Amino acid sequence: MKTSNKHVSFEKAPAFFEKLRIDGKIIVQCHGTFDLIHPGHIYHFEEAKALGDVLVVTVTGEKYVNKGPGRPYFNDKLREKNLSALECVDYVVVIPFPAAVEAIECVKPNIYCKGKEYMDRENDVTGNINEDVATVERLGGEIRYVGSVVFSSTKILNQHFDNLHEDVKRFCCEVSKEVDGASLCRAVNEFSKLKVLLVGDIIFDKYSYVKVLGLTSKASIISARFLSEDLQTGGVLAVFRHLRQFTDNVTLISMSGVESWAKNIIDEYVPENCNSIISDGNFTTIVKQRFTLPPSSGNLMTKLFSVNVIDDKEVSPEIINKVLDRLKIELPKHDIVIVTDFGHGLMQDKIREYIQKHASFMALNCQTNSYNNGFNIINRQYKRADCFSLDATEISLSAGKRHMDYTSELDNLRKELNANYAWLTRGAIETIAVMSNNLSCACPPFESEVIDTVGAGDAFFSVASLAAASGMSNQQALFLGQLAGAQAVKIVGNTEPISKVKILKSIMSLTNF
């Protein structure tokens, strides 16, 4: 059969394979990324083909491959062509989904083959194999484990290809010397045992998409046509959604207005047993509206200007006392207190002082933004943290310097706050980490194709804080935080939280040397 005749589109595949079943053919299916074909794949396919009449290989579409940065190395068309060139492969289907369930439902195989290493379910860090098996059996098929020779495409790519920047490779290789991928994945799964108290400002991010028409004729101002808009959960709500990917034990203390639209969204994302939010009619829920051009594939979003809805007045003593009352109840029940201080009113002196005095482990992110610039400086507002993160602007303000040795200044700030972990995110340059044992390390960004940087620092802080609270090494906490940030820059704003499954897959990929 010509290789071009082996391709079956995802849309036409169900009917195509149904006809083969009616004709009495035994259909065998293999599924994966198959980024780099090696001898292990050949043995796997040949042994699978021997079990039936027709071998169908389904391939995860490139947009849905969750193996970390630089993957897949080969695009859909090339991977499909490589597979079609193999004599033992009868048909190839590219699947526009990240997991195998939709691929199995598409083909409905008599036999679904996995590698022999998956006979031990512990080798599947994502836990997806249980769902795969259930789907195959629900459709009347059976699972078989094949493959007498095991190789790793990921290891070959990491060691011999330029899929990763050399500095990224070097850092990941150092991490792999310290801990193997499976052990690190198990440690991440242990985050589920942490009881987290999250305190911070609720913000809603509104993205208003426009098409720029030009300048108006009577004044030199931009004229644009409105296209659509999207309201997203930002601020502490974004951090809450990130944390909930790793542990269900997250309690949120914050404040909001009484607007019905805000309550509906909060109720949608914050379960009642996690909700310790104070609503007050004298407070206006914060909305940050960005007017932006629509996102285009692989390109950084172009933002035009921003309009913020924020009360320019002090939070009432009544609200402060209500927050303190909630803290007194909730704080003793939790292992870690994560503070996301956006400088929008919640984190008043009494609240900061109470948390610093009573938290057994305190993770701090004290942000500078256009609203609070010069007023919300970390070492003026706080005297203590067990771990903290900040960016280049924030450390310049805390140090009172424009030019500095970033690692030295970060360590000085760590000592000032008596912290064990400190992280400085420098965007496209690097992230620096220092620790109380005088160990420091730096990691370049994992992702070079950036869509939107909004929320990337929050994603980093969320995961790195859990790692620090679990007692992980400086290098491991930095690694996990960078994985979270790499995911976040591919997401428009805070439209979705980072994925634990993607992080686990990235761990296994980037520590495979």
C-alpha positions in Angstrom: 0.0 0.0 0.0 1.3 3.5 -0.8 2.1 5.5 2.2 -0.3 8.3 1.1 -3.1 5.8 1.2 -2.4 4.9 4.9 -3.6 8.3 6.2 -7.2 8.3 7.6 -8.6 11.6 8.9 -9.9 11.7 12.4 -13.4 12.8 11.1 -13.7 9.8 8.7 -11.9 7.2 10.8 -14.9 5.9 12.8 -16.9 4.9 9.7 -13.8 3.7 7.9 -12.8 1.2 10.7 -16.4 0.2 11.3 -16.5 -1.1 7.7 -13.3 -3.1 8.4 -15.0 -4.7 11.5 -18.1 -5.6 9.5 -15.7 -7.3 7.0 -14.5 -9.4 9.9 -11.0 -7.8 10.3 -9.4 -7.9 13.7 -8.2 -4.4 14.4 -5.1 -3.7 16.6 -4.3 -0.2 17.8 -1.2 1.4 19.1 -1.2 5.0 20.3 1.4 7.6 21.2 3.5 10.6 20.2 6.0 8.6 18.1 8.3 11.6 17.8 11.4 9.7 16.8 11.0 6.2 15.5 13.5 3.8 17.0 14.0 0.0 17.1 11.8 -0.3 20.2 8.9 1.1 18.2 9.5 -1.4 15.4 9.4 -4.4 17.7 6.3 -2.9 19.4 4.5 -2.5 16.0 5.5 -5.9 14.6 4.4 -7.7 17.8 1.1 -5.8 17.8 0.5 -6.5 14.1 0.9 -10.2 14.7 -2.1 -10.2 17.0 -4.6 -9.2 14.3 -5.3 -8.4 10.6 -5.0 -4.6 10.6 -2.6 -2.3 12.6 -3.8 1.2 13.2 -1.4 3.7 14.8 -2.9 6.8 16.3 -0.7 9.8 16.9 -1.2 12.6 19.4 -1.6 15.9 17.4 1.3 18.3 17.9 -0.8 20.9 19.7 -1.7 18.3 22.3 1.7 16.8 23.1 2.4 17.4 26.7 6.1 16.4 27.0 7.4 19.8 27.8 9.2 22.5 25.7 10.7 21.5 22.4 8.3 18.7 21.8 7.2 17.2 19.5 10.5 17.6 17.6 8.7 16.6 14.4 5.4 18.0 13.3 2.2 16.0 12.5 2.9 15.6 8.8 6.5 14.2 9.3 5.5 11.8 12.2 2.6 10.6 10.1 4.9 10.0 7.1 7.5 8.2 9.2 4.9 5.8 10.5 3.3 5.3 7.1 6.6 4.2 5.7 6.7 1.1 8.0 5.4 -2.0 6.3 3.8 -3.4 9.4 1.6 -0.2 9.9 -1.6 -0.3 7.9 -3.2 3.0 8.8 -2.3 6.2 10.6 -4.7 8.7 12.3 -3.7 12.0 13.9 -5.7 12.6 17.0 -6.7 16.2 18.1 -6.8 15.4 21.8 -4.1 15.1 24.5 -5.1 11.7 25.9 -5.8 8.3 24.4 -9.5 7.9 25.2 -10.7 9.8 22.1 -8.3 7.8 20.0 -9.7 4.5 21.3 -13.3 5.7 20.8 -12.4 6.7 17.3 -10.9 3.3 16.3 -12.8 0.9 18.6 -10.0 -1.7 18.4 -10.4 -5.4 19.1 -7.0 -5.3 20.7 -5.3 -2.2 22.2 -1.5 -2.5 22.7 0.7 -0.8 25.3 4.3 -1.4 26.1 5.2 -4.1 28.6 6.5 -1.4 31.0 2.9 -0.4 31.6 2.0 -3.8 33.0 3.1 -2.0 36.2 0.5 0.8 36.4 2.9 2.8 38.6 5.0 3.5 35.5 2.1 5.7 34.1 2.7 9.0 36.0 -0.5 10.5 34.6 -2.8 7.8 35.8 -4.4 7.8 32.3 -3.8 4.2 31.6 -6.7 3.2 34.0 -9.1 5.3 31.9 -7.6 3.9 28.7 -8.2 0.3 29.9 -11.7 1.1 31.0 -12.5 2.6 27.6 -11.2 -0.4 25.7 -13.1 -2.8 27.8 -16.3 -0.7 27.6 -16.1 -0.9 23.8 -15.6 -4.7 23.8 -11.8 -4.8 23.2 -8.9 -6.2 25.2 -5.5 -4.9 26.4 -2.3 -6.6 25.4 1.2 -5.6 26.5 3.9 -6.0 23.8 7.4 -4.9 23.0 10.6 -7.0 23.6 13.0 -4.1 23.3 12.6 -0.8 25.1 14.2 2.5 24.0 13.2 6.1 24.7 12.6 8.7 22.0 12.8 11.4 24.7 16.2 10.3 25.9 17.6 10.1 22.4 16.2 13.6 21.6 17.5 15.1 24.8 21.0 13.6 24.4 21.5 14.0 20.6 19.1 16.6 19.2 18.7 20.4 19.6 15.1 20.2 20.8 16.2 22.2 23.9 18.4 25.2 24.4 21.8 24.1 25.7 21.3 26.1 29.0 18.0 24.4 29.6 19.5 21.0 28.9 22.3 21.7 31.3 20.0 22.7 34.1 17.6 19.7 33.5 20.5 17.3 33.4 21.6 18.6 36.8 18.1 18.1 38.2 18.1 14.5 36.8 21.4 13.8 38.7 19.7 14.9 41.9 16.4 13.0 41.5 14.9 10.7 38.9 11.7 11.7 37.1 9.5 9.0 38.7 10.6 10.0 42.2 10.0 13.7 41.5 6.5 12.9 40.1 5.7 10.9 43.3 6.8 13.9 45.3 4.5 16.2 43.3 1.6 13.8 43.9 2.3 14.1 47.6 1.3 17.8 47.4 -2.2 16.5 47.7 -1.6 16.0 51.4 -0.8 19.7 52.0 -3.5 21.9 53.7 -3.2 25.3 52.2 -4.6 28.6 53.4 -4.6 31.1 50.6 -4.9 34.9 51.3 -5.0 37.7 48.8 -6.8 40.1 46.5 -9.5 38.9 44.1 -9.1 40.4 40.7 -11.1 39.8 37.5 -9.2 40.2 34.2 -11.4 41.3 31.3 -9.8 40.9 27.9 -11.6 43.1 25.3 -10.5 42.1 21.8 -10.5 44.8 19.1 -9.4 45.3 15.5 -7.4 48.5 15.1 -8.8 50.6 12.2 -6.3 53.5 12.4 -6.3 57.0 13.8 -9.5 59.1 14.0 -9.7 62.0 11.6 -10.4 64.7 14.1 -7.9 63.7 16.8 -4.8 61.5 17.0 -6.3 58.7 18.9 -6.6 55.0 18.0 -9.9 53.9 16.4 -10.8 50.2 16.9 -13.7 47.9 16.2 -14.9 45.8 19.2 -14.8 42.1 18.5 -15.4 40.2 21.7 -14.5 40.0 25.4 -13.6 37.4 28.0 -13.9 37.8 31.7 -11.3 35.7 33.6 -10.5 34.8 37.3 -7.3 36.7 38.1 -5.4 37.6 41.2 -5.8 35.2 44.1 -8.5 33.3 42.2 -6.0 32.3 39.5 -3.6 31.1 42.2 -6.5 29.2 43.8 -7.2 27.4 40.6 -3.5 26.5 40.1 -3.2 25.1 43.6 -6.4 23.0 43.3 -4.7 21.1 40.5 -2.4 19.7 43.1 -4.4 19.5 46.3 -8.1 19.8 47.2 -7.2 21.1 50.6 -7.2 24.8 49.8 -9.1 27.4 51.8 -9.4 30.9 50.3 -9.7 34.1 52.5 -10.3 37.3 50.5 -12.9 40.0 50.0 -15.2 41.0 47.2 -18.1 43.3 46.5 -21.7 42.1 46.3 -22.1 42.2 42.5 -24.1 39.2 41.4 -21.9 38.6 38.4 -18.8 38.3 40.7 -20.6 36.0 43.1 -21.7 33.7 40.3 -18.2 33.4 39.0 -16.7 32.9 42.5 -19.3 30.2 43.2 -18.4 28.5 40.0 -14.7 28.1 40.8 -14.5 28.1 44.6 -16.3 25.2 46.3 -18.3 26.1 49.4 -16.1 24.2 51.7 -13.1 26.2 50.4 -14.8 29.6 50.4 -14.0 32.0 53.3 -14.5 35.1 51.2 -16.0 38.2 52.8 -18.5 40.1 50.7 -19.2 43.7 51.5 -21.5 46.3 49.8 -19.0 49.1 50.5 -16.3 47.4 48.4 -16.1 47.3 44.6 -14.9 44.1 43.1 -11.7 44.7 41.2 -11.7 44.4 37.4 -8.7 45.0 35.2 -9.7 45.5 31.6 -7.1 45.1 28.8 -7.9 46.1 25.3 -5.9 43.8 23.0 -5.6 42.5 19.6 -6.8 38.9 19.2 -4.1 36.2 19.9 -2.3 34.7 16.9 -0.6 31.3 17.0 2.8 31.4 18.6 3.0 35.2 18.9 3.0 37.4 21.9 -0.3 39.2 22.3 -0.4 42.9 21.5 -2.1 44.9 24.3 -3.1 48.5 23.6 -4.1 49.9 27.0 -5.8 49.0 30.3 -8.6 50.4 32.4 -8.9 49.4 36.0 -11.9 49.4 38.3 -10.4 49.7 41.8 -11.7 51.6 44.9 -9.3 54.4 45.8 -10.2 54.3 49.5 -9.1 52.5 52.7 -10.7 49.1 53.6 -13.1 49.6 56.5 -12.1 48.4 60.0 -15.1 46.1 60.0 -13.8 44.2 57.0 -10.3 44.0 58.5 -11.8 42.5 61.7 -13.8 40.0 59.8 -10.7 38.9 57.9 -8.8 38.6 61.2 -11.7 36.5 62.7 -11.5 34.1 59.7 -7.7 33.9 60.0 -8.0 33.0 63.7 -10.3 30.1 62.8 -8.6 28.8 59.7 -4.9 29.4 60.1 -4.3 26.7 62.8 -5.9 24.1 60.5 -3.4 24.5 57.7 0.2 23.5 56.9 1.1 26.5 54.7 -0.2 30.1 54.3 0.2 31.5 50.8 -0.1 35.3 50.6 -0.6 36.9 47.2 -0.5 40.6 48.0 -1.4 42.7 45.0 -1.5 45.9 47.0 -5.2 46.5 46.4 -6.4 46.8 50.0 -6.9 43.4 51.6 -3.4 43.1 53.1 -3.6 45.7 55.9 -1.0 46.0 58.7 -3.0 44.0 61.2 -3.6 41.2 58.8 0.0 41.0 57.7 1.3 41.1 61.2 -1.1 38.3 62.3 -0.1 36.0 59.5 3.6 36.6 60.0 3.3 35.9 63.7 1.2 32.7 63.5 1.8 30.9 60.2 3.9 27.8 60.6 5.1 28.2 56.9 4.5 31.4 55.0 4.9 31.8 51.2 4.8 35.4 50.1 4.3 37.2 46.8 4.2 41.0 47.2 3.5 42.5 43.8 4.3 45.9 42.4 1.9 47.1 39.7 0.7 50.4 38.1 -1.8 51.0 40.9 0.5 50.5 43.9 3.9 51.4 42.3 6.3 52.5 45.1 3.9 51.7 47.9 3.8 47.8 48.0 7.5 47.0 48.5 8.1 43.6 50.0 10.7 44.5 52.7 8.7 47.6 53.8 5.5 45.6 54.1 6.8 42.3 55.6 9.5 41.3 58.0 9.2 37.5 57.6 8.6 34.8 55.0 9.7 31.2 54.7 9.7 31.5 50.9 9.0 34.4 48.5 9.2 35.3 44.8 9.5 38.6 43.1 10.5 40.1 39.7 13.2 42.4 38.6 11.3 45.6 39.1 10.3 44.5 42.6 13.8 43.7 43.7 15.1 47.0 42.3 12.5 48.8 44.5 13.3 46.7 47.6 17.1 47.2 47.1 16.8 50.9 46.1 19.1 50.2 43.1 18.8 50.2 39.3 21.9 48.1 38.7 22.9 45.2 40.9 24.3 41.7 41.3 20.8 40.0 41.3 21.9 36.9 43.1 23.6 38.9 45.9 20.7 41.2 46.3 18.2 38.3 46.3 20.3 36.6 49.1 20.4 39.8 51.1 16.6 40.1 50.9 16.3 36.4 51.8 18.4 37.1 54.9 16.4 40.2 55.7 13.1 38.2 55.6 14.7 35.2 57.3 13.5 33.0 54.4 14.7 29.5 53.4 13.8 29.9 49.7 13.9 33.0 47.5 13.1 33.3 43.8 13.7 36.1 41.3 11.9 35.8 38.0 13.5 37.8 35.2 11.2 36.9 32.3 12.9 35.8 29.1 16.4 36.0 30.8 16.4 33.6 33.7 14.9 32.7 37.1 17.4 32.8 40.1 16.9 30.8 43.3 18.8 31.1 46.5 18.4 29.1 49.7 19.4 29.4 53.3 22.2 26.8 52.9 24.0 29.3 50.6 23.2 27.3 47.5 22.1 29.3 44.5 21.1 28.3 41.0 19.6 29.9 37.9 17.4 28.5 35.2 16.6 29.9 31.8 13.0 30.0 30.6 11.8 26.6 29.3 9.4 28.1 26.7 10.5 30.4 23.9 7.1 30.8 22.2 5.2 33.2 24.5 1.6 34.1 23.9 0.8 36.0 27.1 2.9 36.7 30.2 0.0 37.7 32.4 -0.2 35.2 35.3 3.0 33.4 34.6 4.6 34.7 37.8 1.6 33.6 39.8 1.8 30.1 38.3 5.5 29.9 39.1 4.9 31.0 42.7 2.0 28.6 43.2 4.0 25.5 42.4 7.3 26.6 43.8 5.6 27.4 47.1 4.2 23.9 47.4 7.6 22.4 46.6 9.2 24.6 49.3 6.5 23.7 51.9 7.3 20.0 51.1 11.0 20.5 51.8 12.2 20.0 48.3 15.7 21.1 47.3 16.3 24.6 45.9 16.9 23.2 42.4 13.8 21.0 42.4 11.5 23.8 43.5 13.0 26.1 40.8 12.5 23.3 38.2 8.9 22.8 39.1 8.2 26.5 39.2 9.7 27.0 35.8 7.6 24.1 34.4 4.5 25.9 35.7 5.6 29.2 34.2 6.3 27.6 30.8 2.7 26.4 30.7 1.3 29.7 31.8 2.9 31.8 29.0 1.1 29.6 26.5 -2.3 30.4 28.0 -4.2 33.7 27.3 -4.4 35.5 30.6 -5.9 33.2 33.2 -8.4 31.5 31.0 -7.4 28.1 32.4 -5.2 26.8 35.3 -1.9 25.0 34.7 -2.3 21.3 34.4 -0.7 18.9 36.9 -0.7 16.1 34.3 1.3 18.3 31.9 3.8 19.0 34.6 4.2 15.3 35.4 4.7 14.5 31.7 7.2 17.3 31.4 9.1 16.1 34.5 9.5 12.6 32.9 10.6 14.2 29.6 13.0 16.8 30.9 14.8 14.5 33.4 15.3 11.7 30.9 19.0 11.9 30.1 
